């Protein structure tokens, strides 16, 4: 499937409109608390919404930037993330001071791999590996459950947790009983997951070993084991092996699907979501036993919904198709020998993006994959976007042309 020429031109022009710079003086004086970044950086939107550098969004934007011949922009994004790791010990949710209490799904290792495969830049790879090891210390020391697997969390004060809970209740209309400070901590943990908000964790995200998080960390461990020699490489290989064994033991259900695991109750969530594609995406498994069940629960006429229906209308839930999840799922399906399914999902989503673009002259943050429109469930609306919407569209078109 070739890329729509009108849309291709729109994306190429759009990338230039999402590049920002900021000096240390501008950062110190910014009304919205922007963090200093030493290199030009990519934001998700041309204007208005989302005007800082977001962590996991950037992985998917980078995919499009590389396909657009803009490897210099990808290198700058990576150098900014290295700076953030060196400065704060981790990559914040986004480049704002208010985000310094949490991170997002750790895609930095995957960004390094993609950039190196495209450019062969050994120097940036070496610096990135140094920073990646430092980022893993953050997840090891501040985001690990007693069972050895990792969880999403947050590092904030009680007043901030209470503010987060009030915001959550206003956005979702859901009010839960219990310790409000602890409920607020779980709201921020769910924000760190990137899936804010969803039915995956039933409001208790901190209590779950998230399947996507642990799959991404497994990738990092494998990646480091392949690029580090001797005892250090063996150390990360052993970590990856142990993580894989635990994930299969605790997260893989009798139906073959990987679920989020509640380490408090010792049970899996049972909610089918696109997060279950992550183990296939990172190469942790190629066992196809659970694939048909996932597709049956999640595939709609225009792509994959984020999850099957759950209690509450969440934007990371039923009917909503997010660009990032379509790409994860398509590459996961291809990795485990389900190429025909991958092509079908990719074609559905690419067609949806093109249909909506022809009607609106915009790409959108998320789409309704049931009815085929940009009228998705949105707790803050559905903004126009370049970012991962453009990057994933380009990556899926490239996938379909192979």
Secondary structure, 3 states (H helix, E strand, C coil): CCCCHHHHHHHHHHHHHCEECCCHHHHHHCCCCECCCCCCEECCCCCCCCCCCEHHHHHHHHHHHHHCCCHHHHHHHHHHHHHHHHHHCCCCCECEHHHCCCCCCCCHHHHHHHHHHHHCCHHHHHHHHHHHHHHHHHHHHHCECCCCCECCCCCCCHHHHHHHHHHHHHHHCCCCCCCHHHHHHHHHHHHHCCCCCCCCCCCCHHHEECHHHHHHHHHHHHHHHHHCCHHHHHHHHHHHHHHHHHHHHHHECCCCCECCEECCCCEECCCCEHHHHHHHHCCCCCCCCCHHHHHHHHEECCEECCECCCCCCCCCCCCEEEHHHHHHHHHHHHHCCCHHHHHHHHHHHHHHHHHHHHHHCCCECEEECCCCECCCCCCCCCCECCHHHHHHHHHHHHHHHC
